[in-house]
């Protein structure tokens, strides 16, 4: 196939789209407004010299599961995954922690017999069919072409509210807490339909592929994708703000790794009124308040098992997590925050000077929240790691506005590209999904299926649809 294609944005979805277009034979150029590539996969020394922090994502179970990424020579392009002994740790007030281990039975042996059986029965089919499951879940909604019975069982459980599913499936408070922490990655109330999907998928990922961290930081994910693109003849141009589609000239295809708000500005008056209205009505989800710490030593968890995992869910019981997430959705965070924390330097010595460490964490806040959560977050970590504050050499905070400044797609601090409730799960961002009313112009951001996460599948599917249109228009 001959022709030129332009991609706006160099996040994982933009780079995935560019690679797929280049594979089809198109001459591809990616335009990035920032001085560095990566979007949500960037790393930098933002506290003290020698301490490397991830500015966006830190832990990547969906990247290693991505059907498209798995076809690319990313290891040869410089990406190395590091696998902690445990995918996830979830400390509790009794001084212990429940661990999500690769082995399903090692995980379920931490529960009572009834919960152990329920966990095994729920997750074994998902793990055994993980590649097929990812092919079906990381794409636009359709009738399953692979493993229809496994997908049907997943769908019945996934559409349920996470709090209800956890209470009816697991008698063990430990199993409920472990499931709730993963389900809270949805940014939904745990009483909302579809919140279980995240608990199922992320816990199954822990068993199937782990929750790895990239050696050297998340930036290496973007760098490896960029290297693959360059090997196919494509290029990335940084420090180039595209303010209107006309700035790109007349390429055969334009793919936009942007959310609806940015696309409205790019397309200006070229969009039909009804489509523009749908984009204006698109709803963004809660934001995040993010913190990074340079530490003098590892976090002093009371439950030493937490040192086996790069990821720690800090939030206590199912009831506590559900209560906090509900208050965020209602517009006013109340109680102790649920925190998603990463401690990659335990497993990657390139992240900090010898003997020192880094930590990365965020909690959910209402979209556009402007108040600090610093004290609440550090107090919550101290609850499970007494002496944590004594280890802090330096800290850096980012509220939702500062997150958006780092990455223009993070409207109000929303890292998922829009609310992931049931309606916007099916129609994301509109019934057209990747397509727009403009010929040859497509959306490829996390505002399209299958939504947020570092997997590149939004970009891949958008590029596939664009290629099909171009092939048909040439015939």
Secondary structure per residue as TSV (DSSP state, phi and psi in degrees):
chain	resnum	aa	ss	phi	psi
A	1	X	-	360.0	134.0
A	2	X	-	-106.9	156.8
A	3	X	-	136.4	176.4
A	4	X	E	-118.2	146.7
A	5	X	E	-135.6	143.0
A	6	X	E	-119.4	137.1
A	7	X	E	-121.3	128.5
A	8	X	E	-98.2	114.5
A	9	X	-	106.2	132.6
A	10	X	-	-113.9	29.7
A	11	X	B	-71.1	179.1
A	12	X	H	-56.0	-36.6
A	13	X	H	-71.7	-40.8
A	14	X	H	-63.3	-42.2
A	15	X	H	-69.5	-37.9
A	16	X	H	-63.0	-43.5
A	17	X	H	-61.0	-43.8
A	18	X	H	-63.1	-41.2
A	19	X	H	-63.6	-44.7
A	20	X	H	-63.5	-39.6
A	21	X	H	-65.0	-41.3
A	22	X	H	-66.8	-36.6
A	23	X	H	-60.6	-30.0
A	24	X	T	-80.9	-3.5
A	25	X	T	101.6	2.8
A	26	X	-	-80.5	150.5
A	27	X	E	-84.6	119.5
A	28	X	E	-119.1	134.8
A	29	X	E	-129.1	131.4
A	30	X	E	-103.3	132.9
A	31	X	E	-110.7	123.8
A	32	X	-	-122.4	126.9
A	33	X	S	-70.2	-33.7
A	34	X	S	-78.2	170.9
A	35	X	S	-82.1	-7.1
A	36	X	S	-133.8	147.9
A	37	X	S	-82.6	164.8
A	38	X	B	124.9	-28.4
A	39	X	T	58.5	-112.7
A	40	X	T	-81.4	2.4
A	41	X	S	-122.2	73.0
A	42	X	-	-127.0	154.3
A	43	X	E	-135.7	149.7
A	44	X	E	-163.0	162.3
A	45	X	-	-88.7	95.1
A	46	X	-	-109.8	-2.4
A	47	X	S	-112.0	-68.5
A	48	X	S	-134.3	155.4
A	49	X	T	-56.6	135.0
A	50	X	T	90.7	-9.0
A	51	X	-	-100.8	109.8
A	52	X	-	-94.6	121.7
A	53	X	E	-117.4	144.8
A	54	X	E	-84.0	125.7
A	55	X	S	-78.2	-26.5
A	56	X	S	-122.7	-111.2
A	57	X	-	-69.8	155.5
A	58	X	-	-131.0	-34.8
A	59	X	-	-123.4	139.3
A	60	X	-	-134.7	63.3
A	61	X	H	-64.9	-31.5
A	62	X	H	-80.9	-24.6
A	63	X	H	-66.2	-43.4
A	64	X	H	-74.9	-14.9
A	65	X	H	-94.1	-13.7
A	66	X	-	-58.4	122.3
A	67	X	T	-58.8	-34.1
A	68	X	T	-78.0	-47.5
A	69	X	G	-58.1	-33.1
A	70	X	G	-68.0	-17.5
A	71	X	G	-88.4	-8.1
A	72	X	S	-98.6	149.7
A	73	X	-	-80.9	59.7
A	74	X	T	-70.2	-33.0
A	75	X	T	-65.1	-43.9
A	76	X	T	-65.1	-25.2
A	77	X	T	-86.3	2.6
A	78	X	T	113.6	5.0
A	79	X	-	-98.6	123.6
A	80	X	-	-123.4	126.7
A	81	X	E	-93.4	138.9
A	82	X	E	-113.6	126.9
A	83	X	-	-107.9	111.2
A	84	X	-	-64.4	164.5
A	85	X	S	-62.9	-34.2
A	86	X	B	-122.9	141.6
A	87	X	S	-67.8	-36.1
A	88	X	E	-155.5	144.0
A	89	X	E	-123.1	142.8
A	90	X	E	-133.0	96.7
A	91	X	E	-72.8	150.8
A	92	X	-	-125.9	166.7
A	93	X	T	-70.6	-13.6
A	94	X	T	-81.7	5.0
A	95	X	S	89.1	2.4
A	96	X	-	-108.5	173.7
A	97	X	E	-136.7	145.0
A	98	X	E	-95.2	133.2
A	99	X	E	-110.5	137.7
A	100	X	E	-91.9	108.2
A	101	X	-	-104.2	161.2
A	102	X	S	-59.6	-39.7
A	103	X	S	-79.0	122.5
A	104	X	H	-59.8	-41.9
A	105	X	H	-70.2	-36.5
A	106	X	H	-60.3	-35.3
A	107	X	H	-72.2	-51.9
A	108	X	H	-70.4	-19.8
A	109	X	T	-66.9	-9.4
A	110	X	T	-82.8	-3.6
A	111	X	S	-111.3	172.5
A	112	X	-	-69.9	162.6
A	113	X	H	-55.3	-41.1
A	114	X	H	-65.7	-44.9
A	115	X	H	-68.2	-34.4
A	116	X	H	-60.3	-46.6
A	117	X	H	-63.6	-43.6
A	118	X	H	-63.9	-41.2
A	119	X	H	-63.5	-46.6
A	120	X	H	-61.9	-44.0
A	121	X	H	-67.6	-32.5
A	122	X	H	-75.2	-45.0
A	123	X	H	-94.6	-21.9
A	124	X	H	-59.8	-48.1
A	125	X	H	-63.0	-33.8
A	126	X	H	-67.1	-42.2
A	127	X	H	-69.9	-42.1
A	128	X	H	-64.5	-26.1
A	129	X	T	-115.8	28.8
A	130	X	H	-57.7	-48.4
A	131	X	H	-59.3	-43.1
A	132	X	H	-66.2	-38.5
A	133	X	H	-62.0	-41.9
A	134	X	H	-66.3	-37.3
A	135	X	H	-59.5	-36.4
A	136	X	H	-84.1	-37.9
A	137	X	H	-80.9	-33.1
A	138	X	S	-94.3	55.7
A	139	X	S	-160.5	172.7
A	140	X	S	-60.8	152.8
A	141	X	-	-61.0	131.6
A	142	X	-	-156.1	169.9
A	143	X	-	-68.7	130.9
A	144	X	-	-58.4	130.8
A	145	X	S	-91.4	-20.1
A	146	X	S	-124.9	142.0
A	147	X	-	44.1	58.6
A	148	X	H	-60.3	-33.5
A	149	X	H	-73.4	-39.4
A	150	X	H	-64.9	-42.1
A	151	X	H	-65.0	-36.6
A	152	X	H	-65.4	-43.3
A	153	X	H	-64.5	-40.5
A	154	X	H	-61.2	-46.5
A	155	X	H	-61.7	-40.0
A	156	X	H	-62.7	-41.1
A	157	X	H	-76.4	-39.3
A	158	X	H	-66.4	-32.3
A	159	X	T	-76.4	-10.4
A	160	X	S	-77.7	154.2
A	161	X	-	-63.1	138.2
A	162	X	H	-62.5	-39.7
A	163	X	H	-63.6	-42.7
A	164	X	H	-65.5	-45.7
A	165	X	H	-61.5	-44.8
A	166	X	H	-63.7	-41.3
A	167	X	H	-70.0	-36.5
A	168	X	H	-83.5	-20.7
A	169	X	H	-95.3	-34.0
A	170	X	-	-127.8	124.2
A	171	X	-	-79.7	-27.0
A	172	X	-	-72.6	125.3
A	173	X	H	-59.2	-28.3
A	174	X	H	-68.9	-43.6
A	175	X	H	-66.0	-40.3
A	176	X	H	-62.4	-43.4
A	177	X	H	-64.2	-44.1
A	178	X	H	-61.0	-43.9
A	179	X	H	-67.2	-41.5
A	180	X	H	-63.4	-40.9
A	181	X	H	-60.7	-43.0
A	182	X	H	-69.2	-39.3
A	183	X	H	-63.6	-30.1
A	184	X	G	-68.4	-13.1
A	185	X	G	-63.6	-13.8
A	186	X	G	-70.5	-18.1
A	187	X	-	67.3	9.4
A	188	X	S	-97.5	159.5
A	189	X	-	-57.3	143.5
A	190	X	T	-75.3	-2.5
A	191	X	T	-95.4	3.9
A	192	X	S	-92.0	142.6
A	193	X	T	-56.7	146.4
A	194	X	T	83.6	-11.0
A	195	X	H	-65.9	-25.8
A	196	X	H	-64.2	-27.3
A	197	X	H	-56.0	-39.4
A	198	X	H	-71.3	-39.4
A	199	X	H	-62.9	-40.4
A	200	X	H	-67.5	-49.0
A	201	X	H	-68.3	-44.1
A	202	X	H	-73.9	-36.3
A	203	X	H	-69.9	-39.5
A	204	X	H	-62.8	-39.1
A	205	X	H	-60.6	-39.9
A	206	X	H	-58.6	-39.8
A	207	X	H	-73.8	-38.4
A	208	X	H	-81.8	-44.3
A	209	X	T	-134.2	-4.0
A	210	X	-	80.6	177.9
A	211	X	-	-118.0	80.6
A	212	X	-	-81.8	164.3
A	213	X	E	-118.1	146.0
A	214	X	E	-82.2	133.3
A	215	X	T	-62.4	127.2
A	216	X	T	93.6	-10.2
A	217	X	-	113.4	165.2
A	218	X	T	-61.8	-23.8
A	219	X	H	-55.8	-30.2
A	220	X	H	-67.9	-23.1
A	221	X	H	-65.8	-50.4
A	222	X	H	-64.2	-41.1
A	223	X	H	-62.8	-40.7
A	224	X	H	-65.9	-42.1
A	225	X	H	-62.6	-41.8
A	226	X	H	-63.4	-38.7
A	227	X	H	-63.6	-39.9
A	228	X	H	-63.7	-43.7
A	229	X	H	-59.4	-45.5
A	230	X	H	-62.8	-35.6
A	231	X	H	-65.6	-20.2
A	232	X	T	-96.7	5.4
A	233	X	T	95.3	-0.7
A	234	X	-	-83.7	171.0
A	235	X	E	-147.6	161.0
A	236	X	E	-122.0	130.5
A	237	X	E	-114.6	110.6
A	238	X	-	-88.1	175.8
A	239	X	S	52.8	37.3
A	240	X	-	-128.6	99.7
A	241	X	-	-83.7	121.7
A	242	X	-	-95.2	114.3
A	243	X	-	-96.0	-20.1
A	244	X	S	-152.7	151.0
A	245	X	G	-58.6	-29.1
A	246	X	G	-62.9	-23.0
A	247	X	G	-63.3	-18.6
A	248	X	G	-88.3	-3.9
A	249	X	-	79.0	-137.5
A	250	X	-	-130.3	62.6
A	251	X	-	-69.3	161.0
A	252	X	S	-68.8	-33.0
A	253	X	E	-135.2	143.8
A	254	X	E	-128.4	123.8
A	255	X	E	-117.1	132.8
A	256	X	E	-116.7	109.9
A	257	X	-	-87.1	65.4
A	258	X	S	-137.8	162.3
A	259	X	-	-89.1	170.7
A	260	X	H	-53.3	-36.3
A	261	X	H	-63.8	-43.3
A	262	X	H	-69.8	-36.0
A	263	X	H	-66.8	-35.8
A	264	X	H	-58.2	-40.4
A	265	X	H	-70.8	-39.2
A	266	X	H	-66.1	-40.2
A	267	X	H	-87.5	-12.3
A	268	X	G	47.2	-120.3
A	269	X	G	-93.7	13.2
A	270	X	G	-85.7	-10.2
A	271	X	S	-92.2	139.9
A	272	X	-	-58.5	148.6
A	273	X	H	-59.4	-39.1
A	274	X	H	-69.8	-36.8
A	275	X	H	-70.6	-42.0
A	276	X	H	-60.2	-37.5
A	277	X	H	-65.4	-40.5
A	278	X	H	-60.9	-41.2
A	279	X	H	-67.4	-39.5
A	280	X	H	-64.9	-29.8
A	281	X	T	-86.8	-1.7
A	282	X	-	-62.3	135.8
A	283	X	-	-102.9	130.2
A	284	X	-	-92.2	151.1
A	285	X	-	-92.0	-172.2
A	286	X	-	-57.9	157.6
A	287	X	E	-99.7	-170.5
A	288	X	E	-128.9	150.7
A	289	X	E	-110.0	116.3
A	290	X	E	-111.9	143.2
A	291	X	E	-133.7	145.3
A	292	X	E	-128.9	140.3
A	293	X	E	-127.0	139.8
A	294	X	E	-94.4	128.7
A	295	X	E	-121.6	148.3
A	296	X	S	-79.6	-17.7
A	297	X	S	-161.2	171.0
A	298	X	S	-59.8	154.5
A	299	X	-	-59.0	128.8
A	300	X	-	-82.9	66.2
A	301	X	-	-59.1	136.6
A	302	X	S	-63.2	-40.9
A	303	X	S	-88.4	103.5
A	304	X	G	-64.9	-17.5
A	305	X	G	-60.0	-23.4
A	306	X	G	-62.0	-20.9
A	307	X	G	-75.7	-5.0
A	308	X	G	-84.0	-11.4
A	309	X	B	-120.7	145.1
A	310	X	S	-79.9	-21.9
A	311	X	E	-115.8	133.6
A	312	X	E	-129.4	128.8
A	313	X	E	-95.3	116.1
A	314	X	E	-108.6	102.5
A	315	X	-	-168.9	-7.6
A	316	X	-	81.2	-134.2
A	317	X	S	-83.7	167.5
A	318	X	H	-52.1	-46.0
A	319	X	H	-62.9	-41.1
A	320	X	H	-65.2	-45.6
A	321	X	H	-63.8	-45.8
A	322	X	H	-62.1	-40.4
A	323	X	H	-64.6	-43.1
A	324	X	H	-66.8	-46.2
A	325	X	H	-62.7	-33.9
A	326	X	H	-65.8	-40.5
A	327	X	H	-67.2	-35.1
A	328	X	H	-63.4	-46.9
A	329	X	H	-62.9	-28.6
A	330	X	T	-85.4	-2.4
A	331	X	T	100.4	2.4
A	332	X	S	-148.5	100.2
A	333	X	-	-58.8	128.4
A	334	X	-	-128.3	145.6
A	335	X	S	80.7	-163.4
A	336	X	S	-83.8	130.6
A	337	X	-	-70.5	148.9
A	338	X	-	-84.4	125.7
A	339	X	E	-119.6	132.3
A	340	X	E	-100.4	116.9
A	341	X	E	-122.4	140.6
A	342	X	E	-122.1	142.1
A	343	X	-	-131.4	66.2
A	344	X	G	-67.3	-25.5
A	345	X	G	-67.1	-15.2
A	346	X	G	-62.6	-25.9
A	347	X	T	-120.1	-6.9
A	348	X	-	-137.3	99.5
A	349	X	G	-72.4	-7.6
A	350	X	G	-76.1	-7.9
A	351	X	G	-83.6	-16.4
A	352	X	S	-154.5	157.8
A	353	X	S	-58.5	161.2
A	354	X	T	-54.3	126.4
A	355	X	T	84.8	-10.9
A	356	X	-	-103.2	170.7
A	357	X	E	-145.6	166.1
A	358	X	E	-122.8	155.7
A	359	X	E	-141.8	148.9
A	360	X	E	-134.3	136.8
A	361	X	E	-160.0	155.3
A	362	X	E	-149.0	158.1
A	363	X	E	-126.5	158.3
A	364	X	E	-79.9	143.1
A	365	X	E	-140.2	161.9
A	366	X	-	-58.8	150.2
A	367	X	T	-55.3	128.1
A	368	X	T	78.1	9.2
A	369	X	-	-54.2	134.6
A	370	X	-	-113.7	-2.6
A	371	X	S	-90.1	153.1
A	372	X	-	-77.0	143.4
A	373	X	-	-114.6	13.7
A	374	X	H	-56.7	-54.2
A	375	X	H	-63.3	-42.5
A	376	X	H	-63.9	-40.9
A	377	X	H	-68.0	-45.2
A	378	X	H	-68.1	-34.6
A	379	X	H	-66.3	-37.7
A	380	X	H	-66.8	-39.3
A	381	X	H	-67.5	-41.6
A	382	X	H	-57.5	-32.1
A	383	X	H	-56.1	-38.0
A	384	X	H	-106.6	-8.9
A	385	X	S	-139.8	73.8
A	386	X	T	-56.9	131.9
A	387	X	T	95.8	3.2
A	388	X	T	-56.8	-46.0
A	389	X	G	-62.3	-29.2
A	390	X	G	-68.6	-17.4
A	391	X	G	-89.1	-9.0
A	392	X	E	-79.6	121.3
A	393	X	E	-91.9	-35.2
A	394	X	E	-163.1	156.3
A	395	X	E	-138.7	157.1
A	396	X	E	-137.8	130.9
A	397	X	E	-115.5	148.7
A	398	X	E	-135.5	116.3
A	399	X	-	-85.1	177.8
A	400	X	H	-55.3	-39.9
A	401	X	H	-65.2	-39.5
A	402	X	H	-70.8	-33.3
A	403	X	H	-63.6	-41.3
A	404	X	H	-66.9	-32.9
A	405	X	H	-65.9	-37.2
A	406	X	H	-68.7	-36.7
A	407	X	-	-144.7	110.4
A	408	X	T	-61.2	-18.9
A	409	X	T	-74.7	-14.7
A	410	X	-	-88.4	68.3
A	411	X	G	-62.8	120.7
A	412	X	G	64.0	17.5
A	413	X	G	87.3	5.4
A	414	X	-	-74.7	113.5
A	415	X	T	-91.6	0.6
A	416	X	T	-103.7	4.9
A	417	X	S	72.3	17.8
A	418	X	S	133.5	157.6
A	419	X	-	-58.6	140.2
A	420	X	-	-107.2	33.9
A	421	X	S	-73.6	178.1
A	422	X	H	-59.2	-44.0
A	423	X	H	-65.8	-46.5
A	424	X	H	-79.1	-9.6
A	425	X	H	-73.7	-38.6
A	426	X	H	-81.1	-43.1
A	427	X	S	-114.5	93.7
A	428	X	S	-134.7	113.2
A	429	X	S	-82.3	-16.6
A	430	X	S	-140.9	-177.7
A	431	X	T	-63.5	-19.3
A	432	X	T	-77.9	-16.1
A	433	X	T	53.7	-111.5
A	434	X	T	-72.7	-32.8
A	435	X	B	-73.4	156.4
A	436	X	-	-129.2	170.5
A	437	X	S	-68.8	-9.0
A	438	X	S	-92.5	128.2
A	439	X	T	-61.4	127.9
A	440	X	T	78.2	6.4
A	441	X	E	-114.3	127.6
A	442	X	E	-134.7	152.8
A	443	X	E	-95.5	141.8
A	444	X	-	-140.3	22.2
A	445	X	S	-90.9	-177.2
A	446	X	T	-70.7	-1.5
A	447	X	T	-79.5	-2.3
A	448	X	S	-111.5	167.9
A	449	X	T	-62.2	144.6
A	450	X	T	-96.6	24.5
A	451	X	-	91.1	-163.4
A	452	X	S	-68.3	168.3
A	453	X	S	117.6	154.0
A	454	X	S	-90.6	90.9
A	455	X	S	-141.4	-15.6
A	456	X	-	71.7	1.9
A	457	X	H	-75.0	-24.1
A	458	X	H	-62.6	-46.8
A	459	X	H	-66.0	-41.0
A	460	X	H	-62.0	-50.6
A	461	X	H	-67.6	-36.2
A	462	X	H	-63.0	-42.8
A	463	X	H	-65.0	-40.6
A	464	X	H	-60.6	-42.1
A	465	X	H	-66.3	-40.1
A	466	X	H	-64.3	-40.6
A	467	X	H	-63.8	-42.9
A	468	X	H	-61.1	-42.2
A	469	X	H	-63.3	-42.4
A	470	X	H	-66.4	-40.1
A	471	X	H	-62.3	-42.0
A	472	X	H	-68.1	-37.1
A	473	X	H	-71.1	-23.6
A	474	X	H	-82.8	-19.3
A	475	X	-	-82.6	360.0
